[in-house]
Amino acid sequence: MMGSPKVTMEVSGLPVELWRLILSYLRLPDLGRCSLVCRAWCELILSLDNTRWRQLCLGCIECRHPNWPNQPDVEPQSWREAFKQHYVASKTWTKNAQDFESSNCFYLFRRKKDRHVLRVGQGCEFDTLRAALASADVYDRIVLLPGVYEEQSEIILKVPVEIVGQGKLGDVALLVSIDQHCPTTRLCNVVFMPAWFTPVVYKIIMLKNDIHHCKASGIFLRLAAGGLIADNNIHSNCEAGVDIRKGANPLILCNKIHSGLRSGIVVLGNGKGIIRSNQIYGNKEAGIYILYNGNPIVSGNHIFQGLAAGIAVNENGRGQIIENVIRENQWGGVDIRRGGDPVLRSNLICCGYSDGVVVGERGKGLIEGNTIYGNKGCGIWIMSSSLPHITNNRICHNSIYGVAVFCRKDDANDYLANQGGNENFNDEGEAASWENDLDSEDERFTSRRPISVALVESNSINHNGAAGLYVKSSEALNIITNAIHANHDSGIAVLQSSQLTRITNNSISCNSLEGVLIESEARVELRGNGIYDNSSHGITSKGDGVVVENDIIGNRGCGLRLLQTADMKVTKNRIQSFWDYGIVMLDQTKGLVQENLIFQGRAKKTILQQVSNTEDCIVQNNKLLTFKSKSDVAWTLENPPARPHIEGSTRGTSSATNSQKVTTMSTRIAARMDGGCHNNGSIFCTIL
């Protein structure tokens, strides 16, 4: 019946279901012939999509399920169309080859070459892939029986061949290194594993793809893979949008990576890479998550509106994070902890719903030259067990503290559960046995100045909703050469300092309360600071320490106020209060007050001493410069000039009639930013 084109048959002669059952036994050529009989037969053949066409598609070892490997349970729109695409690809791949030239004479007698099938495996004509390749001709097919095929040296592909594994994917594994000299090769149904004698480096180019709804990561790079991943739309994946590990070093450029159920990009296990100019947004966990010695360069990206941190650096992660815009993330703009040690430089970290930068337990890193602005928590939140170096940043208009240092422990388990700690990072032992790889440390990292105490230096901290710098710490802290200005509470508040907090060469001015507040459980050294024009007292102290060689001028309350059981050594300061006492000592105050220069204000008050035990408090050799008349504004800060003594600092003269004059700090410290404070109340991020 099938061989005669004249034979016709009415489809209506039998039920359609019965015809479908009969036709489901036909081979592919017979299906094609039947579809040419008439329109009704063609439609009948097309209706076999979910039966015979599906069977043919899945039964072909050269082609896989159309949605393999990420969604093998999702049916394609047409099994027939999927099979057609695989079939056409299999039949036409040879057309790209150049034919061998022959002379005009022999051209007419040239014999067309047939494609042969060569079988490799136990009981077959060839025992090894190398032997089969030696006998293969152009476009022959080599079928590998299930097994592992290992070669002890590199094999060379000289002519185009087709290598097909028999059985399910994974039944045929190749432990070989292949050097391809031919223009094209077709590989089907085989798994490659790296040969023992040579590293495997994959070069990948992925341009302008939509990569979405994968059950694992959208793109997974490992084993020193490199290449270019650019201008792709990577979204809605169940794990990371891009996963970089095991020494992979790609260029991730100009992609949109968004709406993932985990992190946007994960870099771990000595993974590197350049991550540049991407838009990373709306991911459930960190926009970029760096851990286990991941060490990428992250520059020029826009990382925004994530449901966790913008960038998280954890578990000894490193990296250079440079010139990114990180905004409107639910957690810290950048979150560093548990050995994380990045360089965070010249980024805009703004408008987050929590803190700008979080340096949690055992966090480290260089935080330099960033603008940290308008976050609803703190500008920078630091745990006292961490060791960051925070320098030359603009930290302003944040709703709570500019910089806060706390000694409280955060719950690392809660953090990891929400931040990506449940991702399958340990499936190959990454977390348990990373090599430190310190010998290959980037030169730009090793040149960093080592620090042994957390250091906050040369920052501009201004217009924040609470204290400019808040310290409640169990570790030592150095606060050096900062401009702390116009914050809506004290300039610096030290509530607890189990070890010494050094506050040196800072300009602390125009804050809404004290310039410096020291509570009873604090140990502080104040040296070389300029404490000017604050709305309350210059310094209020209930704690212990030294106050040496500071200029405490123009504050609305007392210059220096010692209360309760304060035990302070106060020497060689220049102190002036326009309306109140230069120095006040009350309650059970102890210590030494000597060799200070006190300028008398209009109230003509100098030192108030109401101490119950005067033997423990020595006041001696202080010099008083009295106020003579309403027009007497002759005194100036000349020898030495106004503190802090930093190159480029010019406070100039300070007078009783000009108490609102603001110190100009060194040109190294960025000028304050204009605008009002967003004081919308505290939603301080505990994470934590």
C-alpha positions in Angstrom: 0.0 0.0 0.0 2.8 2.4 0.9 4.7 1.8 -2.2 2.0 2.8 -4.6 1.2 6.6 -5.0 -2.1 5.7 -6.7 -3.6 4.1 -3.7 -6.0 6.3 -1.7 -7.9 5.5 1.5 -10.7 7.4 3.3 -9.7 8.3 6.8 -13.4 8.1 7.8 -13.4 4.3 7.1 -11.9 3.6 10.6 -12.0 5.6 13.9 -9.3 8.2 14.1 -8.0 6.6 17.3 -7.5 3.3 15.5 -5.7 4.9 12.6 -3.3 6.6 15.1 -2.6 3.3 16.8 -1.8 1.7 13.4 0.4 4.6 12.2 2.3 4.6 15.5 4.2 1.5 14.2 5.5 3.1 11.1 9.1 4.1 10.5 10.1 7.6 9.7 10.2 7.2 5.9 6.8 5.6 5.9 5.4 8.5 7.9 6.7 10.9 5.3 5.1 9.0 2.5 1.7 8.8 4.3 1.7 12.6 4.8 1.9 13.1 1.0 -1.2 11.0 0.2 -3.8 13.8 0.9 -4.6 16.6 3.3 -6.6 14.4 5.6 -3.7 11.9 5.9 -1.2 14.8 6.4 -3.3 16.1 9.3 -3.5 12.6 10.7 0.3 12.2 10.7 0.7 15.6 12.4 -1.7 14.5 15.1 0.8 11.9 16.2 2.9 14.6 17.9 2.5 13.2 21.5 2.8 9.6 20.5 5.0 8.5 17.5 6.9 11.8 17.1 7.7 11.9 20.8 8.9 8.3 20.6 11.1 9.0 17.6 12.6 12.1 19.3 13.4 10.4 22.6 14.6 7.3 20.9 17.4 9.1 19.0 20.7 8.9 20.9 22.1 11.9 19.0 19.5 14.3 20.4 18.3 14.9 24.0 15.0 16.1 25.4 14.3 19.6 24.0 14.3 21.1 27.5 17.3 19.1 28.8 18.9 19.5 31.3 17.0 22.2 33.3 13.4 21.3 32.6 13.2 17.8 31.3 9.7 17.4 32.6 8.4 20.3 30.5 6.9 19.2 27.1 8.0 21.1 24.0 5.4 22.9 21.9 5.9 20.3 19.1 7.8 16.9 19.4 7.7 16.7 15.6 9.4 20.1 15.2 12.0 19.2 17.9 12.8 16.0 16.1 12.9 17.7 12.8 15.5 20.3 14.1 17.7 17.5 15.5 17.4 15.4 12.3 18.2 18.3 10.0 21.2 19.2 12.1 22.5 15.6 12.0 22.1 15.3 8.2 23.4 18.7 7.2 26.5 19.2 9.4 28.8 17.8 6.6 27.8 20.5 4.1 30.1 23.0 5.7 33.2 21.1 4.8 35.4 21.8 1.8 35.6 19.1 -0.8 39.0 17.9 -2.0 40.0 19.4 -5.3 40.7 17.1 -8.2 41.9 17.5 -11.7 39.4 18.0 -14.5 40.4 14.7 -15.9 39.7 12.6 -12.9 36.7 14.6 -11.7 34.3 12.6 -13.9 35.6 9.3 -12.5 35.6 10.4 -8.8 33.8 7.9 -6.6 31.4 9.3 -3.9 32.6 8.3 -0.4 30.2 6.5 1.8 29.9 7.2 5.5 30.9 4.3 7.7 30.0 3.4 11.2 32.9 2.4 13.4 32.1 0.8 16.8 34.3 1.0 19.8 34.1 -1.2 22.9 34.3 -4.7 24.2 33.6 -7.2 21.3 33.7 -4.5 18.7 36.1 -3.9 15.8 38.0 -1.3 17.8 39.1 -1.3 21.5 40.0 2.4 21.8 38.9 5.7 20.5 42.4 6.4 19.3 42.4 3.3 17.1 39.0 4.2 15.6 40.1 7.7 14.8 43.2 6.3 13.0 40.9 4.3 10.7 38.1 6.9 10.3 37.5 8.7 7.1 35.8 12.1 6.5 32.4 12.3 8.2 32.4 8.7 9.5 30.4 8.0 12.6 32.2 6.5 15.7 29.8 4.8 18.2 31.2 4.3 21.7 29.6 1.6 23.8 29.0 2.4 27.5 32.2 2.8 29.5 35.0 5.1 30.4 37.5 5.8 27.6 40.9 7.1 28.9 43.9 8.1 26.8 47.4 8.5 28.2 48.3 11.2 25.8 46.6 13.8 23.6 44.7 12.6 20.6 44.4 14.6 17.4 41.3 15.0 15.3 42.6 15.4 11.7 39.3 14.8 9.8 35.7 15.7 10.5 34.0 12.8 12.4 30.9 12.2 14.4 31.5 10.7 17.9 28.3 9.3 19.5 27.9 7.7 22.9 25.5 4.7 23.2 23.0 4.6 26.1 21.9 7.3 28.5 23.9 10.5 29.0 26.6 9.6 31.5 27.1 6.0 30.2 30.0 7.1 28.0 32.7 9.2 29.6 35.9 10.5 27.9 39.0 11.2 29.9 40.9 12.6 27.0 42.6 15.8 25.8 41.6 16.5 22.2 43.6 18.7 19.8 41.2 19.5 16.9 42.9 20.2 13.6 39.8 19.6 11.4 37.3 22.4 10.6 34.3 20.7 12.3 33.4 17.8 14.6 30.2 16.5 16.0 30.0 15.1 19.6 26.8 13.5 20.9 25.8 11.9 24.2 29.2 11.9 25.8 30.5 13.4 29.1 34.0 14.9 29.1 36.2 14.6 32.2 39.6 16.3 32.5 42.6 14.1 31.6 45.2 13.7 34.4 48.1 15.0 32.3 46.8 18.4 31.2 44.6 21.2 32.6 41.3 21.7 30.9 40.5 25.4 30.1 37.2 26.2 28.6 36.7 29.3 26.6 33.0 30.3 26.4 31.3 33.1 24.5 27.7 33.7 25.3 26.1 36.8 23.7 22.5 38.1 23.7 20.8 35.0 25.2 17.8 34.7 27.5 18.7 32.4 30.3 15.9 31.9 32.7 13.9 29.6 34.9 16.7 27.1 35.3 16.4 24.7 38.2 20.0 25.3 39.2 22.3 28.2 38.2 21.7 30.0 34.9 25.4 29.8 34.0 27.9 27.6 35.8 31.6 28.2 35.3 34.4 26.0 36.8 37.7 24.3 36.1 39.5 27.5 34.9 36.8 28.3 32.4 37.2 31.7 30.8 35.6 33.6 27.9 33.0 36.3 27.5 29.4 36.4 28.8 27.9 39.6 27.5 24.6 41.3 26.9 22.5 38.4 28.2 19.2 38.5 30.1 19.7 36.1 33.0 16.7 35.9 35.3 14.3 33.9 37.4 16.8 31.0 38.1 16.5 28.8 41.1 20.1 29.2 42.1 22.7 31.9 41.2 22.3 33.7 37.9 26.0 33.1 37.3 28.1 30.7 39.4 31.9 31.1 39.2 34.2 28.7 41.0 37.3 26.4 40.8 39.6 29.0 39.2 37.1 30.1 36.5 38.1 33.6 35.2 35.4 34.9 32.8 34.5 38.4 31.7 30.9 39.1 32.8 29.9 42.2 30.8 26.8 44.3 30.3 24.3 41.6 31.4 20.9 42.0 33.1 20.9 39.6 36.1 17.7 39.8 38.0 14.7 38.2 39.7 16.7 35.2 40.9 15.5 33.0 43.7 19.1 33.1 45.2 22.0 35.4 44.4 22.7 37.2 41.2 26.4 36.2 40.9 28.3 33.9 43.2 32.1 33.7 43.1 33.7 31.1 45.3 36.5 28.5 45.5 39.3 30.6 44.0 36.9 31.8 41.3 38.0 35.1 39.8 36.6 37.0 36.8 35.9 40.6 35.8 32.3 41.6 36.5 31.7 44.9 34.8 28.9 47.2 33.7 26.1 44.8 34.6 22.6 45.6 35.9 22.0 43.3 38.9 18.6 43.8 40.6 15.7 42.2 42.3 17.4 39.0 43.4 16.2 37.4 46.6 19.7 37.1 48.1 22.9 39.1 47.5 23.4 40.8 44.2 27.0 39.5 44.2 28.1 36.9 46.8 31.9 36.4 47.2 33.1 33.6 49.5 35.7 30.8 50.0 38.6 32.8 48.5 36.6 34.1 45.6 38.6 37.0 44.2 36.8 38.9 41.4 37.2 42.5 40.1 33.7 44.1 40.4 33.5 47.5 38.7 31.0 49.8 37.1 27.9 47.7 38.0 24.5 49.0 39.0 23.3 46.8 41.9 19.9 47.7 43.1 16.6 46.7 44.7 17.8 43.4 46.0 16.0 41.6 48.8 19.2 41.1 50.8 22.7 42.8 50.6 23.9 44.4 47.4 27.3 42.7 47.7 28.2 40.1 50.4 31.8 39.1 51.1 32.0 36.2 53.5 34.1 33.1 54.5 37.5 34.5 53.4 36.2 36.0 50.2 38.2 38.9 48.7 37.8 40.9 45.6 38.1 44.5 44.3 34.8 46.3 44.4 35.3 49.6 42.5 33.1 52.4 41.2 29.7 50.6 41.5 26.4 52.1 42.2 24.8 50.1 45.0 21.4 51.4 46.0 18.0 50.6 47.5 18.9 47.1 48.8 17.0 45.7 51.7 20.1 44.8 53.7 23.5 46.4 53.8 24.7 47.8 50.6 27.9 45.9 51.2 28.1 43.1 53.9 31.5 41.9 55.0 32.1 39.2 57.7 33.7 35.9 58.7 37.2 36.6 57.2 35.9 38.6 54.2 38.6 41.0 53.1 37.8 43.0 50.0 38.9 46.4 48.7 35.8 48.6 48.6 36.7 51.7 46.7 35.0 54.7 45.1 31.4 53.2 45.1 28.2 55.1 45.6 26.2 53.2 48.3 23.0 55.0 48.8 19.3 54.9 49.7 19.4 51.4 51.2 16.6 50.3 53.5 19.2 49.3 56.2 22.9 50.2 56.6 25.3 51.3 53.9 28.2 49.0 54.8 28.1 46.2 57.4 31.4 44.8 58.7 30.3 41.9 60.8 32.1 39.3 62.9 35.7 38.9 61.8 35.2 41.1 58.8 38.2 43.0 57.4 38.9 45.0 54.3 39.9 48.4 52.9 36.8 50.7 52.6 38.1 53.8 50.8 36.8 56.7 48.9 33.2 55.7 48.9 30.1 57.9 49.1 27.7 56.4 51.6 24.6 58.4 51.5 20.9 58.5 52.5 20.7 54.9 53.9 17.9 54.3 56.5 20.2 52.6 58.9 23.8 53.6 59.7 26.3 54.7 57.1 28.8 52.0 58.3 27.9 49.4 61.0 31.0 47.6 62.5 31.2 44.8 64.9 34.1 45.2 67.3 35.5 41.8 66.5 36.2 43.0 63.0 39.3 44.8 61.6 38.4 47.2 58.8 40.3 50.2 57.5 37.8 52.9 56.8 39.4 55.9 55.1 38.5 58.9 52.9 34.8 58.2 52.6 31.9 60.6 52.5 29.4 59.3 55.1 26.4 61.6 55.2 22.6 62.0 55.5 22.1 58.5 56.8 19.1 58.1 59.1 20.9 56.7 62.2 24.7 56.9 63.0 27.3 57.8 60.5 29.6 55.1 61.8 28.6 52.7 64.6 30.8 50.2 66.3 29.1 47.5 68.4 30.3 44.7 70.5 27.1 42.6 70.2 27.2 39.2 68.4 25.1 38.6 65.3 23.5 35.3 64.6 25.6 33.9 61.8 23.2 31.0 61.2 20.3 33.4 60.6 22.6 35.4 58.3 23.7 32.4 56.3 20.2 31.1 55.9 19.0 34.3 54.4 22.1 35.4 52.6 22.8 32.3 50.5 24.4 29.9 53.0 22.1 27.1 52.0 23.3 27.2 48.4 25.1 24.0 47.4 28.6 25.4 47.9 29.9 22.3 49.6 28.9 19.7 47.0 32.6 19.3 46.0 34.2 20.1 49.3 34.7 23.8 48.6 33.9 24.9 52.2 36.0 22.2 53.9 39.2 22.2 52.0 40.0 25.3 50.0 43.6 26.0 49.2 44.4 29.5 50.5 46.2 30.4 47.2 48.0 33.2 49.1 51.1 33.0 46.9 49.1 34.2 43.9 47.6 37.2 45.8 47.0 40.2 43.6 49.8 42.8 43.9 47.2 45.5 44.5 46.1 43.6 47.7 49.5 43.0 49.1 50.4 46.7 48.9 47.7 47.6 51.4 48.9 49.1 54.7 48.6 46.5 57.4 46.6 47.4 60.5 46.3 45.7 63.8 43.5 47.9 65.2 40.3 48.9 63.5 40.9 52.3 61.9 38.5 55.1 61.0 40.5 57.9 59.4 40.2 60.9 57.1 36.4 60.5 56.5 33.8 63.2 56.2 31.0 62.2 58.5 28.2 64.7 58.4 24.4 65.4 58.6 23.6 61.9 59.9 20.4 61.4 61.9 22.1 60.4 65.2 25.8 60.6 66.4 28.4 61.0 63.7 30.4 58.2 65.3 28.9 55.8 67.9 31.2 53.4 69.8 30.1 50.6 72.1 33.1 48.3 71.7 35.1 45.6 73.4 38.1 46.1 71.1 40.6 48.9 70.5 39.7 51.5 67.9 41.6 54.4 66.3 39.6 57.4 65.1 42.0 59.8 63.3 41.8 62.9 61.1 38.0 62.8 60.4 35.7 65.7 59.8 32.7 65.0 61.9 30.2 67.8 61.2 26.5 68.8 61.7 25.2 65.4 62.9 21.9 65.3 64.7 23.3 64.2 68.0 26.8 64.1 69.4 29.8 64.2 67.1 31.4 61.2 68.7 29.6 59.1 71.4 31.7 56.5 73.3 29.3 54.5 75.4 31.6 51.5 76.1 35.2 51.0 75.3 36.7 48.0 77.1 40.0 48.8 75.5 41.4 52.2 74.6 39.6 54.3 71.9 42.0 56.8 70.5 40.4 60.0 69.0 43.2 62.0 67.4 43.4 65.0 65.1 39.7 65.2 64.2 37.6 68.2 63.5 34.4 67.8 65.4 32.0 70.8 64.8 28.5 72.0 64.6 26.9 68.9 65.9 23.4 69.1 67.6 24.6 67.9 71.0 28.1 67.4 72.5 31.2 67.4 70.4 32.4 64.2 72.3 30.3 62.2 74.8 32.2 59.6 77.0 30.1 57.4 79.2 31.3 55.7 82.4 32.4 52.4 80.9 34.7 53.9 78.4 38.5 54.5 78.2 39.4 57.2 75.7 42.4 59.2 74.6 41.5 62.6 73.1 44.5 64.3 71.5 45.0 67.1 69.0 41.3 67.5 68.1 39.5 70.7 67.2 36.1 70.6 68.9 34.3 73.7 67.6 30.8 75.3 67.7 28.7 72.3 68.9 25.2 73.0 70.2 25.9 71.6 73.6 29.1 71.0 75.6 32.5 70.5 73.8 33.3 67.3 75.8 31.2 65.5 78.4 33.0 62.7 80.1 31.9 60.2 82.8 34.7 57.8 81.9 38.5 57.5 82.1 41.4 58.6 79.9 43.3 61.6 78.8 42.4 64.9 77.1 45.6 66.4 75.8 46.4 69.3 73.4 42.8 69.9 72.0 41.2 73.1 71.0 37.7 73.2 72.5 36.3 76.5 71.3 32.9 78.1 70.6 30.6 75.4 72.0 27.2 76.4 73.4 27.6 74.6 76.7 30.8 74.1 78.8 34.1 73.4 77.1 34.8 70.3 79.2 32.3 68.7 81.6 33.5 66.0 83.9 30.8 64.1 85.8 30.2 61.2 88.2 33.3 59.1 88.6 35.2 60.4 85.6 39.0 60.0 86.0 40.7 62.1 83.3 44.0 63.7 82.8 43.3 67.1 81.2 46.4 68.9 80.0 47.6 71.5 77.5 44.2 72.2 76.0 42.9 75.5 74.8 39.3 75.9 76.0 36.7 78.6 75.6 32.9 78.8 76.3 31.0 81.9 75.3 28.2 81.5 77.8 29.3 78.8 80.3 32.3 77.5 82.2 35.5 76.4 80.4 35.8 73.4 82.7 33.2 71.9 85.0 34.1 69.1 87.5 31.2 67.6 89.5 30.3 64.6 91.6 33.2 62.1 92.3 35.5 63.4 89.6 39.1 62.4 89.8 42.2 63.3 87.8 44.6 66.0 86.9 43.7 69.4 85.3 46.8 71.4 84.6 48.6 73.6 82.0 45.4 74.4 80.1 44.7 77.8 78.5 41.2 78.9 79.3 39.6 81.8 77.4 36.9 83.6 79.5 33.6 84.1 77.7 31.0 86.8 78.2 29.7 85.0 81.3 33.2 85.4 82.9 33.2 81.7 84.0 36.4 79.8 84.0 36.5 76.6 86.2 33.7 75.3 88.3 34.9 72.7 90.8 32.4 70.9 93.1 34.3 67.8 93.9 33.6 66.0 97.2 37.1 64.5 97.5 39.6 67.2 96.4 42.6 65.0 97.2 41.8 62.9 94.1 41.5 65.9 91.8 44.4 68.2 91.2 43.8 71.5 89.5 47.0 73.5 88.9 49.0 75.7 86.6 46.1 76.6 84.3 46.3 80.0 82.5 43.2 82.2 82.3 42.7 84.8 79.6 40.0 87.1 80.9 37.3 88.8 79.0 37.7 92.6 79.4 35.0 94.3 77.4 32.2 93.8 74.9 34.6 94.8 72.1 37.4 92.6 73.2 37.8 89.9 70.6 41.6 90.1 70.3 42.6 86.6 71.2 43.4 84.1 68.4 44.7 80.5 68.1 48.2 81.3 66.8 50.9 79.3 68.5 50.2 76.6 67.5 47.5 77.4 65.0 44.1 76.0 65.3 43.9 72.2 65.6 43.7 69.7 64.0 47.2 70.2 62.6 46.7 68.6 59.1 48.3 69.8 55.9 45.9 72.2 54.3 43.8 72.9 57.5 42.8 76.6 57.9 40.5 77.4 60.8 42.0 80.8 61.2 41.0 82.9 64.2 38.2 82.1 66.5 36.5 84.9 68.4 33.7 85.2 70.9 31.5 87.1 68.4 31.9 84.5 65.7 31.2 81.2 67.4 29.5 79.7 64.4 32.7 79.5 62.3 33.3 76.0 61.0 36.7 74.3 60.7 37.9 73.6 57.2 39.6 70.2 57.2 42.4 69.0 55.1 41.8 68.9 51.4 42.3 65.2 51.7 38.8 65.0 53.4 35.9 65.5 51.1 33.7 68.5 51.6 30.4 68.0 53.2 27.3 67.4 51.0 24.4 69.8 51.1 20.8 68.9 51.9 18.6 68.1 54.8 18.8 65.0 56.9 16.4 62.1 56.2 15.5 61.4 59.8 12.7 59.0 59.3 13.3 57.0 62.5 15.3 54.0 63.2 14.9 50.7 61.5 18.4 49.7 62.5 19.5 46.5 60.7 20.1 43.7 63.2 20.4 41.1 60.4 21.5 39.6 62.6 
